[in-house]
Structure formats: structure tokens, C-alpha cells
Amino acid sequence: MEFDYVIVGGGSAGCVLAARLSEDPQARVCLLEAGARDESALISAPAGFAVMAPLKLNVWGYETVPQPGLHGRRGYQPRGKTLGGSSSINAMIYLRGRASDYDRWAAPVAEGGHGCAGWSWQDVLPWFLRAENNERFDAPLHGRGGPLNVADLRTPNPFCQVFIDAAAQCGFGRSDDFNTGHPAGVGPYQVTQKDGQRCSAARAYLHQAMARPNLTVLTGAEALKVRISGGRATGVDYGRDGLLETARAAREVILCAGAFRSPQLLMCSGIGPKAHLLEHGIIPLVDAPGVGANLHDHIDYVINRRHASRDLYGISLGGGVRLLSEIGRYRRERRGMVTTNFAEAGGFVRTRADLAEPDVQLHFVIAMVDNHNRTMHLGHGYSLHACVLNPRSRGSLRLASPDARVAPLIDPAFLSDPEDAATLVRAFGVMRRILDAPAFAAFAGRELYTEGLDANDEAGVERAIRERADTIYHPVGTCRMGADAGAVVDLQLRVRGVAGLRVADASVMPEVVSGNTNAPTIMIGEKAADLIRNSN
């Protein structure tokens, strides 16, 4: 089959590109997605995401290599494997990050930036606005009429107000909009939902576009290699139904397979660190040391506390009866507990008074969350998460095999930089202060693992963190964008050394944004579509 554009990965950016590029009726567009269609009720019903990652439903169930910074543990790295990608399995929080994040992307290297001119806050804001349909906020900082619906939760959980009140008692201000470019304080998160259902990138962009005759969407199609001839990408080899097939690209191949799969596919195709490729018997076509480097992620620590309220999710007979009732309500009204994204509230706080900007993000969750929900506990409870917004630790992604069907070696090098651990130690103290505030007095409960641990015992807190911290699912950076020769893609997201090949997903971020990464990835897809249209 021959197309003008072949897009690999039907996730947050891939859905955007497939929809936007196929708006031109003359452009033949093919989208390859390794997972299935997004038809599961666990995807559309917001609360369903709580079981997908632990049960490995609609996910790539990746693990990291053993992490010295986490006492040798392997971290869990679930990524979306269905139409919509990780936007079909995530907590639906709509966050852009800070204006200073993007300004640092765009600033010259000599000034401490990454040299990505054209990617400053003012440069990318129009693409956020173009994507967004915000039900509450309007111009100039929010969009109306875009495909991605952003809304307040229809049925907020009462415990989230307890958290907000407790944070206020600790001196943290209230924020009603975290997306002005300067997030600070605590408050409720807005979510990518519409009428009480998940609004993934697939639902927002792809479902309508799939009716176009010039758009071919192939699910169950696992990309194995980019075909390169004469220094140009000419197509993608993929496996489907046990057969090896090729989608040829007359104009461009665009990798939107995420921070793990995109660099893996580049290396399997001969683009990557020369010595590493030779180790696996791959003929190096482009010696690109940056492919797979610069992997980093938001490291997260959680405090769980028990409480018997049936307003909280948990395992009990009464809770089961309540859930059955709530499922019925959801079917009738699209309201109630099934519309929750669990992490309904949170915020951005400083762990030291001398910091210019918040260094930690909080997520308050209306359930106990242990080991990515893979370790279950009887009873009910709540949890408070803290993640390091600007981690200094940097790791890498490398091949375990020249076969792209074999999971890569993922090494985020969590807590390898001591400052990241120090930030989480301070964050532990902040979380304890909030959970011990008067607003929580009527809802106090025993902590799962840290009951009796003194927050002032820095060594003990650090041990507890290294025993249980892990990702909050925001890996980036493995196909870094930049103006320098070491960058994997240039400022138009074109892979250096190969014509007709781009990467457009979270892997191109030179530095992770200060917040959840789904909305920025959708923005990257929107901007990439415009860059491609203007160059062809």
C-alpha cells in the first residue's frame, strides 16, 4: 500500500496528525497502531482506567531495568496500546506546564536554554488554544471550539474539598486554573472529559476523521522498522495478523510511538549510537548518539491512609454495593463516582521558601494507590502523591534486541541525582503537614507503610522513598529536539540525517514540562501537522 504520509502510533500526537493531515482530501494518510480499537467500556468510563494498567489491558506493560536509586527495584512503565494511546488509559488531567518550561526550551543554549527557537510559551500557546474546547474558561488563555473537550468533573468527590481546605490551613493558596502558564497553589483539576466520558485524543480527533476515504487506520499493526533508501524514509514494515507488510510513504514517515517506542524504532532502523547498533548486528545508517539518551520522568512518591468512608474507593462489601449503584447511575446519567479520574485535586507547591517557582506537584487521590494499583488492600482510603517537577536525573533507552517486538531496556536512572531525592524528602514533610491539618482530623487513618515515621527523620524518609517511589507516567526526551548537532530532531521535528522522517511525540521534549504531559503532547501533534503541511 502506498500513502503520502505513514504515521506510526495512534496515541495522543498520532491521532492529531492523522486527523489534521487527512483534512486535505488529496493527502493519503495511513495510521498504524499496534493495539486494538478503543471500544472498551474501561476506556470510555473514566474510572475504568484504574484497572487497565495493573491488569495490562490496552497497555504496553513495560518495566525498567533494576534501578540503583530505588534499592534495585524494577519500575513499572505502562503505556497506552490502543487508539488514543496513553490518552485512553491516563487520569485525564489537563495541564500544560509552566510558561517558563517552554521559554527554557526556546532560549539559547548560552543562556541556559535548549535552543529551540519557535517553541516558547507564546509560540506554542496558539496550538494549545486550537486543540481545546474548554467548558468553563475562554480567551485569551483558553480555547473554545477545538476537538479536545476540557471540563470540570461532573460529580466532584467531597474529600477533594477536604484536601483543598487542609492545604489552605497549611498556607497554600487556592487556584481555579492551573493553565495560565503560572500554576501555583492547590485546587481541582480540569479533565479531558465530555458528558461524563473520557475524551481521549482518539475520541477528540480520530473517530470523525476515520470516515474520510483518504485516511486508513490499521489496528493490530505493530511497526518493526522504518524503510530507508538513498537517505530517505520510504515506508514502514509492520506485523499484522502474523504477516509482515509494508506501508510505503511518498512524502513522509512520522513516528508518534512515544518516548520508548519511537527511539526503539529509530535504532532498529539503523539510526542511533553506532557502537550500540553494531552490538545488535544492525547496520548503522546514521550515527546518532542522542537517540535513546536524555530519558527522564517525573518520579513520584505516595502516602496512603485508611479511612472507612464509602465516598472513597476501596474493597469492602459495602463499597461493592455502592459501586453497583454508582454504575447504574452512570449508565442513566453519566454522573456519579464512575466519572471520577481519582486524582481529582492537587496543586503546585514550593518545598523551600527560597524557590522562585513550585518544585513539586501534588495529586490527591480518592483511593489508596499502592504499586500502580497492583497491590490491593482491604478497606477504603485516600492517598496523596508528590512528584519532582524538574528532575535532574537522566537515563537512557537501549535495545535488548534488534527485533522491535522485544521490549527495550528502559533506564530512567531514578534518583541518581541526589537533589531529586532531597526534593522528595522535603515533599514528604509537605504532604504530612497537609494530611495532619485540622481539615483532615475527622478523616484521620493509619498510613500503609509509614505509620510512625517522623517527617524530620530525613534518612528514614529517604529510605522509605527509595523503597516505594516510581513513575507518575511522564517519560520524555529520548528523541530530543534542538538546534545543535547532538539533537535527534531539528526544530521542525525532522530526524537529522534522514529525509522524509519526523518524530512528533513526548520523546522530542528537550526537558519535561512542569505537569502532566498529555496536553503538551497533543500540542506537539498540532504544531507538527502545521509544520508538515507548510513543508509539502
Disulfide bonds with the S-S distance in Angstrom:
none
